[in-house]
Amino acid sequence: MNHDLLARLGLRLPIIQGPMTGSDTPQLAAAVSAAGGLGFLGCGMRSPAAMLEAAAAVRAATDKPFGMNLFVLETPLPDDAEVAAAMERLAPLYARFGLQPEPPARWCEDFAMQFEALIQARPAVASFTFGILSSAQVRRIKTDAGSYVIGTATTPAEALAWAEVGANAVVASGLEAGGHRGTFLGDWDGSQIGTIALVPACVDALRIPVIAAGAIMDGRGIAAALALGAQAVQMGTAFLACPESAITPAQRAAMAGAQATDTRLTRIFSGRPARGILNDAMRTLAPHEAEIPAYPIQNALMGPVRRAAAQTGDAGHIALWAGQGVGAVRALTAGVLLQTLEREWRDARNLL
Protein backbone atom coordinates (compact mmCIF):
# COMPACT_ATOMS: atom_id res chain seq x y z
CA MET A 1 0.00 0.00 0.00
CA ASN A 2 1.25 3.49 -0.89
CA HIS A 3 0.98 5.65 2.24
CA ASP A 4 1.79 9.01 0.61
CA LEU A 5 -1.61 10.54 1.40
CA LEU A 6 -1.71 9.26 4.99
CA ALA A 7 1.82 10.48 5.67
CA ARG A 8 1.16 13.90 4.14
CA LEU A 9 -1.96 14.40 6.28
CA GLY A 10 -0.67 12.70 9.40
CA LEU A 11 -3.46 10.12 9.46
CA ARG A 12 -3.27 6.78 11.24
CA LEU A 13 -6.18 5.28 9.29
CA PRO A 14 -7.10 5.53 5.57
CA ILE A 15 -10.62 6.68 6.49
CA ILE A 16 -12.09 10.07 5.60
CA GLN A 17 -15.53 11.10 6.83
CA GLY A 18 -17.70 12.38 3.99
CA PRO A 19 -18.55 16.10 4.35
CA MET A 20 -22.33 15.40 4.37
CA THR A 21 -23.39 19.05 4.23
CA GLY A 22 -26.32 19.64 6.56
CA SER A 23 -25.80 16.36 8.43
CA ASP A 24 -22.27 17.06 9.64
CA THR A 25 -21.34 18.63 12.98
CA PRO A 26 -18.09 19.84 14.55
CA GLN A 27 -18.55 17.08 17.14
CA LEU A 28 -18.60 14.39 14.43
CA ALA A 29 -15.58 15.81 12.60
CA ALA A 30 -13.59 16.11 15.81
CA ALA A 31 -14.47 12.57 16.94
CA VAL A 32 -13.41 11.06 13.60
CA SER A 33 -10.13 12.97 13.56
CA ALA A 34 -9.37 12.14 17.19
CA ALA A 35 -9.86 8.43 16.43
CA GLY A 36 -7.28 8.43 13.63
CA GLY A 37 -9.33 9.26 10.56
CA LEU A 38 -9.98 12.62 8.89
CA GLY A 39 -13.11 14.42 10.04
CA PHE A 40 -14.85 16.86 7.72
CA LEU A 41 -17.11 19.88 7.90
CA GLY A 42 -19.58 20.16 5.04
CA CYS A 43 -19.67 23.92 4.46
CA GLY A 44 -21.57 24.18 1.18
CA MET A 45 -24.56 25.75 2.90
CA ARG A 46 -22.77 27.46 5.80
CA SER A 47 -22.27 31.21 5.87
CA PRO A 48 -18.68 32.45 6.11
CA ALA A 49 -19.21 33.27 9.78
CA ALA A 50 -20.68 29.83 10.46
CA MET A 51 -17.71 28.21 8.69
CA LEU A 52 -15.25 29.95 10.99
CA GLU A 53 -17.35 29.10 14.04
CA ALA A 54 -17.53 25.42 13.09
CA ALA A 55 -13.78 25.25 12.44
CA ALA A 56 -13.09 26.81 15.84
CA ALA A 57 -15.37 24.24 17.49
CA VAL A 58 -13.42 21.36 15.92
CA ARG A 59 -10.12 22.86 17.04
CA ALA A 60 -11.47 23.28 20.57
CA ALA A 61 -12.23 19.55 20.66
CA THR A 62 -9.10 18.10 19.03
CA ASP A 63 -5.66 19.09 17.79
CA LYS A 64 -5.85 16.56 14.96
CA PRO A 65 -6.19 17.61 11.30
CA PHE A 66 -9.65 18.04 9.74
CA GLY A 67 -11.11 19.13 6.43
CA MET A 68 -13.68 21.61 5.11
CA ASN A 69 -15.72 21.13 1.93
CA LEU A 70 -17.36 23.70 -0.34
CA PHE A 71 -19.74 23.56 -3.30
CA VAL A 72 -18.23 25.30 -6.33
CA LEU A 73 -21.16 27.48 -7.40
CA GLU A 74 -22.13 30.65 -9.18
CA THR A 75 -25.07 32.56 -7.73
CA PRO A 76 -27.94 32.02 -10.21
CA LEU A 77 -30.10 34.69 -11.81
CA PRO A 78 -33.32 32.82 -12.70
CA ASP A 79 -36.06 34.62 -14.56
CA ASP A 80 -39.37 35.31 -12.84
CA ALA A 81 -41.27 32.85 -15.02
CA GLU A 82 -38.98 29.95 -14.08
CA VAL A 83 -39.34 30.72 -10.38
CA ALA A 84 -43.11 31.12 -10.62
CA ALA A 85 -43.47 27.78 -12.41
CA ALA A 86 -41.29 26.04 -9.83
CA MET A 87 -43.29 27.50 -6.97
CA GLU A 88 -46.56 26.46 -8.59
CA ARG A 89 -45.32 22.86 -8.72
CA LEU A 90 -44.47 23.04 -5.04
CA ALA A 91 -47.71 24.75 -3.95
CA PRO A 92 -49.34 21.53 -2.66
CA LEU A 93 -46.30 20.80 -0.49
CA TYR A 94 -46.25 24.33 0.87
CA ALA A 95 -49.96 24.04 1.66
CA ARG A 96 -49.42 20.71 3.41
CA PHE A 97 -47.25 22.44 6.01
CA GLY A 98 -49.14 25.74 6.11
CA LEU A 99 -46.32 27.63 4.40
CA GLN A 100 -46.67 30.84 2.43
CA PRO A 101 -45.10 30.42 -1.04
CA GLU A 102 -42.54 33.15 -1.66
CA PRO A 103 -39.09 33.35 -3.23
CA PRO A 104 -36.18 33.13 -0.77
CA ALA A 105 -34.12 36.16 0.16
CA ARG A 106 -31.16 34.53 -1.61
CA TRP A 107 -30.56 31.36 -3.57
CA CYS A 108 -27.29 30.27 -1.96
CA GLU A 109 -24.26 31.44 -0.03
CA ASP A 110 -21.76 33.54 -1.98
CA PHE A 111 -18.97 31.18 -3.03
CA ALA A 112 -16.33 33.92 -3.23
CA MET A 113 -17.00 34.89 0.38
CA GLN A 114 -17.02 31.24 1.49
CA PHE A 115 -13.70 30.76 -0.31
CA GLU A 116 -12.16 33.62 1.66
CA ALA A 117 -13.52 32.18 4.91
CA LEU A 118 -12.01 28.80 4.09
CA ILE A 119 -8.60 30.41 3.58
CA GLN A 120 -8.99 32.24 6.88
CA ALA A 121 -9.94 28.98 8.64
CA ARG A 122 -6.82 27.23 7.29
CA PRO A 123 -8.03 23.62 7.52
CA ALA A 124 -5.54 20.83 6.90
CA VAL A 125 -7.65 19.77 3.91
CA ALA A 126 -9.91 21.76 1.58
CA SER A 127 -12.19 19.74 -0.69
CA PHE A 128 -14.62 20.79 -3.39
CA THR A 129 -17.56 19.37 -5.31
CA PHE A 130 -20.22 20.44 -7.87
CA GLY A 131 -17.56 22.16 -10.00
CA ILE A 132 -13.85 22.78 -10.38
CA LEU A 133 -11.49 25.52 -9.25
CA SER A 134 -9.04 27.41 -11.43
CA SER A 135 -5.32 26.75 -11.14
CA ALA A 136 -4.96 30.16 -9.50
CA GLN A 137 -7.54 29.32 -6.85
CA VAL A 138 -5.84 26.01 -6.08
CA ARG A 139 -2.46 27.75 -5.76
CA ARG A 140 -3.94 30.33 -3.41
CA ILE A 141 -5.41 27.70 -1.09
CA LYS A 142 -2.07 25.92 -0.94
CA THR A 143 -0.10 29.13 -0.42
CA ASP A 144 -2.37 31.23 1.80
CA ALA A 145 -4.12 28.49 3.78
CA GLY A 146 -1.51 25.73 3.61
CA SER A 147 -4.30 23.29 2.85
CA TYR A 148 -4.14 20.00 0.96
CA VAL A 149 -6.61 20.31 -1.94
CA ILE A 150 -8.98 17.48 -2.89
CA GLY A 151 -11.38 17.58 -5.84
CA THR A 152 -14.43 15.38 -6.40
CA ALA A 153 -14.78 13.40 -9.62
CA THR A 154 -17.45 11.08 -10.99
CA THR A 155 -15.54 10.20 -14.19
CA PRO A 156 -11.86 9.75 -15.12
CA ALA A 157 -12.11 12.92 -17.23
CA GLU A 158 -13.17 14.93 -14.19
CA ALA A 159 -10.34 13.38 -12.16
CA LEU A 160 -7.84 14.42 -14.84
CA ALA A 161 -9.29 17.94 -14.89
CA TRP A 162 -8.67 18.26 -11.15
CA ALA A 163 -5.12 16.96 -11.54
CA GLU A 164 -4.48 19.52 -14.27
CA VAL A 165 -5.47 22.46 -12.05
CA GLY A 166 -3.13 21.24 -9.32
CA ALA A 167 -5.27 19.28 -6.86
CA ASN A 168 -3.28 17.14 -4.43
CA ALA A 169 -5.76 14.25 -4.59
CA VAL A 170 -9.14 13.27 -6.05
CA VAL A 171 -12.19 11.59 -4.54
CA ALA A 172 -13.53 9.07 -7.08
CA SER A 173 -17.24 9.08 -6.19
CA GLY A 174 -19.17 6.11 -7.53
CA LEU A 175 -22.86 6.17 -8.38
CA GLU A 176 -23.60 4.12 -5.22
CA ALA A 177 -22.70 7.09 -3.01
CA GLY A 178 -25.37 8.89 -1.02
CA GLY A 179 -26.19 12.55 -1.39
CA HIS A 180 -25.40 14.81 -4.33
CA ARG A 181 -23.52 13.73 -7.43
CA GLY A 182 -20.45 15.87 -8.01
CA THR A 183 -20.61 15.67 -11.81
CA PHE A 184 -19.37 18.79 -13.62
CA LEU A 185 -18.28 17.48 -17.04
CA GLY A 186 -20.43 15.55 -19.51
CA ASP A 187 -23.99 14.35 -19.08
CA TRP A 188 -25.54 12.98 -15.89
CA ASP A 189 -26.39 9.53 -17.25
CA GLY A 190 -22.95 8.94 -18.72
CA SER A 191 -21.34 9.88 -15.42
CA GLN A 192 -23.06 7.13 -13.43
CA ILE A 193 -19.99 4.91 -13.01
CA GLY A 194 -19.83 2.41 -10.16
CA THR A 195 -17.11 2.68 -7.55
CA ILE A 196 -15.40 -0.59 -8.47
CA ALA A 197 -15.06 0.56 -12.10
CA LEU A 198 -14.27 4.22 -11.39
CA VAL A 199 -11.51 3.84 -8.82
CA PRO A 200 -9.00 1.77 -10.86
CA ALA A 201 -9.70 3.87 -13.95
CA CYS A 202 -8.80 7.02 -12.01
CA VAL A 203 -5.77 5.35 -10.39
CA ASP A 204 -4.46 4.36 -13.82
CA ALA A 205 -5.03 7.84 -15.24
CA LEU A 206 -3.53 9.91 -12.42
CA ARG A 207 -0.21 10.45 -10.67
CA ILE A 208 -1.88 11.91 -7.58
CA PRO A 209 -3.66 9.89 -4.85
CA VAL A 210 -7.19 8.62 -5.41
CA ILE A 211 -9.73 8.35 -2.59
CA ALA A 212 -12.56 5.85 -3.13
CA ALA A 213 -16.16 6.74 -2.25
CA GLY A 214 -19.49 5.01 -2.73
CA ALA A 215 -21.14 2.25 -0.62
CA ILE A 216 -18.04 1.56 1.47
CA MET A 217 -19.48 0.57 4.83
CA ASP A 218 -17.05 -1.77 6.58
CA GLY A 219 -13.49 -3.00 6.72
CA ARG A 220 -14.01 -5.32 3.77
CA GLY A 221 -14.95 -2.35 1.63
CA ILE A 222 -11.90 -0.42 2.79
CA ALA A 223 -9.59 -3.34 1.96
CA ALA A 224 -11.23 -3.76 -1.46
CA ALA A 225 -10.85 -0.07 -2.31
CA LEU A 226 -7.18 -0.07 -1.33
CA ALA A 227 -6.63 -3.23 -3.37
CA LEU A 228 -7.98 -1.31 -6.38
CA GLY A 229 -5.28 1.32 -5.86
CA ALA A 230 -7.03 3.92 -3.71
CA GLN A 231 -4.93 5.40 -0.90
CA ALA A 232 -7.94 6.04 1.34
CA VAL A 233 -11.72 5.82 1.40
CA GLN A 234 -14.34 8.49 1.98
CA MET A 235 -17.37 7.22 3.91
CA GLY A 236 -20.54 9.26 4.31
CA THR A 237 -23.55 7.01 4.91
CA ALA A 238 -21.55 4.92 7.39
CA PHE A 239 -21.23 7.97 9.65
CA LEU A 240 -24.80 9.26 9.31
CA ALA A 241 -26.11 6.93 12.00
CA CYS A 242 -23.51 8.10 14.53
CA PRO A 243 -25.13 10.04 17.40
CA GLU A 244 -22.75 12.92 16.64
CA SER A 245 -24.39 13.54 13.22
CA ALA A 246 -27.12 16.15 12.78
CA ILE A 247 -29.76 13.97 11.08
CA THR A 248 -33.28 14.01 12.49
CA PRO A 249 -34.94 11.16 14.42
CA ALA A 250 -37.16 10.63 11.37
CA GLN A 251 -34.14 10.06 9.14
CA ARG A 252 -32.52 7.75 11.69
CA ALA A 253 -35.69 5.63 11.72
CA ALA A 254 -35.90 5.58 7.92
CA MET A 255 -32.26 4.52 7.60
CA ALA A 256 -32.65 1.76 10.18
CA GLY A 257 -35.21 -0.01 7.98
CA ALA A 258 -33.75 0.73 4.54
CA GLN A 259 -31.87 -1.45 2.06
CA ALA A 260 -29.93 -0.69 -1.14
CA THR A 261 -33.05 -1.20 -3.25
CA ASP A 262 -34.80 1.60 -1.35
CA THR A 263 -32.49 4.36 -2.63
CA ARG A 264 -32.94 6.40 -5.79
CA LEU A 265 -31.24 9.23 -7.64
CA THR A 266 -33.51 12.27 -7.67
CA ARG A 267 -33.48 15.97 -8.58
CA ILE A 268 -36.69 16.88 -6.77
CA PHE A 269 -35.18 18.15 -3.52
CA SER A 270 -32.37 20.31 -4.87
CA GLY A 271 -32.27 20.37 -8.67
CA ARG A 272 -29.06 18.28 -8.77
CA PRO A 273 -29.10 14.48 -8.90
CA ALA A 274 -28.66 13.04 -5.43
CA ARG A 275 -29.16 9.60 -3.90
CA GLY A 276 -31.57 9.14 -1.02
CA ILE A 277 -34.21 6.83 0.37
CA LEU A 278 -37.41 6.83 -1.68
CA ASN A 279 -40.22 8.73 0.03
CA ASP A 280 -43.53 10.51 -0.64
CA ALA A 281 -42.01 13.76 -1.89
CA MET A 282 -39.92 11.89 -4.46
CA ARG A 283 -42.96 9.96 -5.68
CA THR A 284 -45.11 13.10 -5.89
CA LEU A 285 -42.62 15.20 -7.86
CA ALA A 286 -41.07 12.42 -9.98
CA PRO A 287 -43.27 13.27 -13.02
CA HIS A 288 -41.79 16.80 -13.00
CA GLU A 289 -38.09 15.85 -12.74
CA ALA A 290 -37.24 17.20 -16.20
CA GLU A 291 -38.86 20.58 -15.47
CA ILE A 292 -37.28 21.21 -12.08
CA PRO A 293 -34.80 24.14 -12.04
CA ALA A 294 -31.15 23.41 -11.37
CA TYR A 295 -29.37 23.66 -8.04
CA PRO A 296 -29.47 25.90 -6.04
CA ILE A 297 -32.85 27.27 -7.15
CA GLN A 298 -34.88 24.13 -6.40
CA ASN A 299 -32.84 23.57 -3.25
CA ALA A 300 -33.78 27.00 -1.90
CA LEU A 301 -37.45 26.62 -2.85
CA MET A 302 -37.69 23.22 -1.17
CA GLY A 303 -35.89 24.46 1.94
CA PRO A 304 -39.04 25.54 3.82
CA VAL A 305 -40.71 22.19 3.07
CA ARG A 306 -37.71 20.19 4.29
CA ARG A 307 -37.44 22.22 7.48
CA ALA A 308 -41.15 22.00 8.26
CA ALA A 309 -41.14 18.25 7.62
CA ALA A 310 -38.14 17.80 9.90
CA GLN A 311 -39.82 19.75 12.69
CA THR A 312 -42.92 17.56 12.50
CA GLY A 313 -41.05 14.27 12.09
CA ASP A 314 -42.45 13.73 8.59
CA ALA A 315 -39.89 11.45 6.90
CA GLY A 316 -41.96 11.51 3.72
CA HIS A 317 -40.93 15.06 2.89
CA ILE A 318 -37.33 15.43 4.01
CA ALA A 319 -34.27 14.57 1.93
CA LEU A 320 -33.25 11.16 3.27
CA TRP A 321 -29.79 11.21 1.72
CA ALA A 322 -28.13 7.79 1.91
CA GLY A 323 -26.03 5.56 -0.32
CA GLN A 324 -26.66 2.03 -1.50
CA GLY A 325 -24.81 0.72 1.54
CA VAL A 326 -27.53 2.03 3.87
CA GLY A 327 -28.56 -1.48 4.88
CA ALA A 328 -25.21 -1.89 6.64
CA VAL A 329 -25.32 1.26 8.81
CA ARG A 330 -24.40 0.84 12.45
CA ALA A 331 -25.59 3.21 15.15
CA LEU A 332 -22.23 3.51 16.90
CA THR A 333 -20.42 6.54 18.21
CA ALA A 334 -17.84 7.83 15.75
CA GLY A 335 -14.97 6.67 17.93
CA VAL A 336 -16.31 3.14 18.32
CA LEU A 337 -17.14 2.98 14.61
CA LEU A 338 -13.52 3.90 13.73
CA GLN A 339 -12.23 1.20 16.08
CA THR A 340 -14.57 -1.34 14.48
CA LEU A 341 -13.61 -0.32 10.96
CA GLU A 342 -9.92 -0.54 11.79
CA ARG A 343 -10.29 -4.06 13.18
CA GLU A 344 -12.37 -5.21 10.20
CA TRP A 345 -9.97 -3.64 7.71
CA ARG A 346 -6.92 -5.27 9.23
CA ASP A 347 -8.69 -8.65 9.34
CA ALA A 348 -9.78 -8.30 5.71
CA ARG A 349 -6.34 -7.14 4.60
CA ASN A 350 -4.78 -10.27 6.05
CA LEU A 351 -7.02 -12.38 3.80
CA LEU A 352 -5.92 -10.67 0.57
FISE-441958 format. One record per residue (C-alpha): z negated, x negated, y. Coordinates in steps of 0.5 Angstrom, whole numbers, padded with zeros to 4 digits, always signed. Each point is the difference from the previous one (the first is absolute). Layout:
REM FISE-441958
ZXY;...
REM end
This chain:
REM FISE-441958
+0000+0000+0000;+0002-0002+0007;-0006+0000+0004;+0003-0002+0007;-0002+0007+0003;-0007+0000-0002;-0001-0007+0002;+0003+0002+0007;-0005+0006+0001;-0006-0003-0004;+0000+0006-0005;-0003+0000-0006;+0003+0005-0003;+0008+0002+0000;-0002+0007+0002;+0002+0003+0007;-0003+0007+0002;+0006+0004+0003;-0001+0002+0007;+0000+0008-0001;+0001+0002+0007;-0005+0006+0001;-0004-0001-0006;-0002-0007+0001;-0007-0002+0003;-0003-0007+0003;-0005+0001-0006;+0005+0000-0005;+0004-0006+0003;-0007-0004+0000;-0002+0002-0007;+0007-0002-0003;+0000-0007+0004;-0007-0001-0002;+0001+0001-0007;+0006-0005+0000;+0006+0004+0002;+0003+0001+0006;-0002+0006+0004;+0005+0004+0005;-0001+0004+0006;+0006+0005+0000;+0001+0000+0008;+0007+0004+0000;-0004+0006+0004;-0006-0003+0003;+0000-0001+0007;+0000-0008+0003;-0008+0001+0002;-0001+0003-0007;+0004-0006-0004;-0005-0004+0004;-0006+0004-0002;+0002+0000-0007;+0001-0007+0000;-0007-0002+0003;-0003+0005-0006;+0003-0004-0005;-0002-0007+0003;-0007+0003+0001;+0000+0001-0008;+0003-0006-0003;+0002-0007+0002;+0006+0001-0005;+0007+0000+0002;+0004+0007+0001;+0006+0003+0002;+0003+0005+0005;+0006+0004-0001;+0005+0004+0005;+0006+0004+0000;+0006-0003+0004;+0002+0006+0004;+0003+0002+0006;-0003+0006+0004;+0005+0006-0001;+0004+0004+0005;+0001+0007-0003;+0004+0005+0003;-0003+0007+0002;+0004+0004-0005;-0002-0005-0006;-0007+0001+0001;+0000+0007+0001;+0004+0001-0006;-0005-0004-0004;-0006+0004+0003;+0003+0006-0002;+0000-0002-0007;-0007-0002+0000;-0002+0006+0004;-0003+0004-0007;-0004-0006-0001;-0003-0001+0007;-0001+0008-0001;-0004-0001-0007;-0005-0004+0004;+0000+0003+0006;+0003-0005+0004;+0004+0000+0007;+0007-0003-0001;+0001-0005+0005;+0003-0007+0001;-0004-0006-0001;-0002-0004+0006;+0003-0006-0003;+0004-0001-0006;-0003-0006-0002;-0004-0006+0002;+0004-0005+0004;+0002-0006-0005;+0000-0005+0006;-0007+0001+0002;-0002+0000-0008;+0004-0007+0000;-0004-0003+0005;-0007+0003-0003;+0002-0003-0006;+0001-0007+0003;-0007+0001+0003;-0003+0002-0006;+0002-0006-0004;+0000+0002-0007;+0001-0005-0005;+0006+0004-0002;+0005+0005+0004;+0004+0004-0005;+0006+0005+0003;+0004+0006-0003;+0005+0005+0002;+0004-0005+0003;+0001-0007+0002;-0002-0005+0005;+0004-0005+0004;-0001-0007-0002;-0003-0001+0007;-0005+0005-0001;-0002-0003-0007;+0000-0007+0003;-0005+0003+0006;-0005+0003-0006;+0000-0007-0003;-0001-0004+0006;-0005+0005+0004;-0004+0003-0005;+0001-0005-0006;+0001+0006-0004;+0004-0001-0007;+0006+0005+0001;+0002+0005-0006;+0006+0005+0000;+0001+0006-0004;+0006+0001-0004;+0003+0005-0005;+0006-0004-0002;+0002-0007+0000;+0004+0000+0006;-0006+0002+0004;-0004-0005-0003;+0006-0005+0002;+0000+0003+0007;-0008-0002+0001;+0001-0007-0003;+0006-0001+0005;-0005+0002+0006;-0005-0005-0003;-0005+0005-0003;-0005-0004-0005;+0000+0005-0006;+0003+0006-0001;-0003+0006-0004;+0005+0003-0005;-0002+0007+0000;+0003+0004-0006;+0002+0008+0000;-0007+0001-0004;-0004-0002+0006;-0004+0006+0004;+0001+0001+0007;+0006-0001+0005;+0006-0004-0003;+0001-0006+0005;+0008+0000-0001;+0003-0002+0007;+0007-0002-0003;+0005+0004-0004;-0001+0007-0002;-0006+0003-0003;+0002+0002-0007;+0003-0007-0001;-0006-0003+0002;-0004+0003-0006;-0001-0006-0004;-0006+0000-0005;-0005-0006+0000;+0002-0003-0006;+0007-0001+0002;-0001-0001+0007;-0005-0006+0000;+0004-0005-0004;+0006+0001+0004;-0004-0001+0006;-0003-0006-0003;+0007-0003-0002;+0002+0001+0007;-0005-0003+0004;-0004-0007+0001;-0006+0004+0003;-0005+0003-0004;+0001+0007-0003;-0006+0005+0000;+0001+0006-0005;-0001+0007+0001;+0000+0007-0003;-0004+0003-0006;-0004-0006-0001;-0007+0003-0002;-0003-0005-0005;+0000-0007-0002;+0005+0001-0005;+0005+0002+0006;-0003-0006+0004;+0002-0005-0006;+0007+0003-0001;+0002+0000+0008;-0002-0008+0000;+0004-0001-0006;+0006+0003+0003;-0001-0005+0006;-0005+0003+0005;-0005-0004+0003;-0005+0006+0001;+0000+0007+0000;-0001+0006+0005;-0004+0006-0003;-0001+0006+0005;-0001+0006-0005;-0005-0004-0004;-0004-0001+0006;+0000+0008+0003;-0005+0002-0005;-0005-0005+0002;-0006+0003+0004;+0002-0005+0006;+0007+0004+0001;+0000+0005+0005;+0004+0006-0004;-0003+0007+0000;-0004+0003-0006;+0006+0004-0001;+0005-0006-0001;-0005-0003-0005;+0000+0006-0004;+0007+0001+0000;+0001-0007-0002;-0005+0000-0005;+0004+0005-0004;+0007-0003+0001;+0005-0003-0004;+0006-0004+0002;+0005+0006-0001;-0004+0004+0005;+0002-0005+0006;+0007+0001+0004;+0003-0004+0005;+0000+0005+0007;+0002+0000+0007;-0003+0006+0002;-0007-0003+0002;+0003-0005+0005;+0007+0000+0000;+0001-0007-0004;+0000+0000-0008;-0007-0001-0003;-0003+0001-0007;-0006+0005-0001;-0003+0005-0004;+0004+0007+0000;-0003+0005+0003;+0001+0007+0004;+0003-0003+0007;+0005-0004-0004;+0002+0006-0004;+0001+0004+0006;+0004-0005+0004;+0004-0003-0005;+0006+0005+0002;+0000-0003+0007;-0001-0008-0002;+0007-0002+0002;-0001+0004+0007;-0007-0003+0001;+0000-0005+0006;-0001-0008-0001;-0007-0003+0000;-0004+0000+0005;+0002+0007+0003;-0001+0004-0007;-0007-0004-0001;-0002+0002+0007;+0002+0007-0001;-0004+0000-0007;-0006-0003+0003;-0004+0006+0002;+0002+0003-0007;-0003-0006-0004;-0006+0000+0004;-0002+0007+0000;+0002+0000-0008;-0005-0006+0000;-0005+0004+0004;+0000+0006-0005;+0001-0004-0006;+0007+0003-0002;+0003-0005-0004;+0007+0004+0000;+0001-0002+0007;-0002-0007+0001;+0004-0006-0002;-0003-0002-0007;+0004-0007+0000;-0001-0004-0006;+0005-0004-0005;+0002+0001-0007;-0006-0003-0003;-0005+0005+0003;-0002+0002-0007;-0003-0007-0001;-0005+0001+0007;-0007-0002-0001;-0005+0002+0004;-0004-0007+0001;-0002-0003+0006;+0005-0005+0003;-0005-0006-0003;-0001+0003-0007;+0008+0001+0000;+0002-0007+0002;-0005-0003-0006;+0003+0005-0005;+0007-0002+0002;-0002-0007+0000;-0002+0001-0007;+0006+0004-0002;+0005-0005+0003;-0003-0006-0004;-0001+0003-0006;+0008+0003+0000;+0002-0007+0003;-0003-0003-0007;+0004+0004-0004;+0007-0002+0004;
REM end
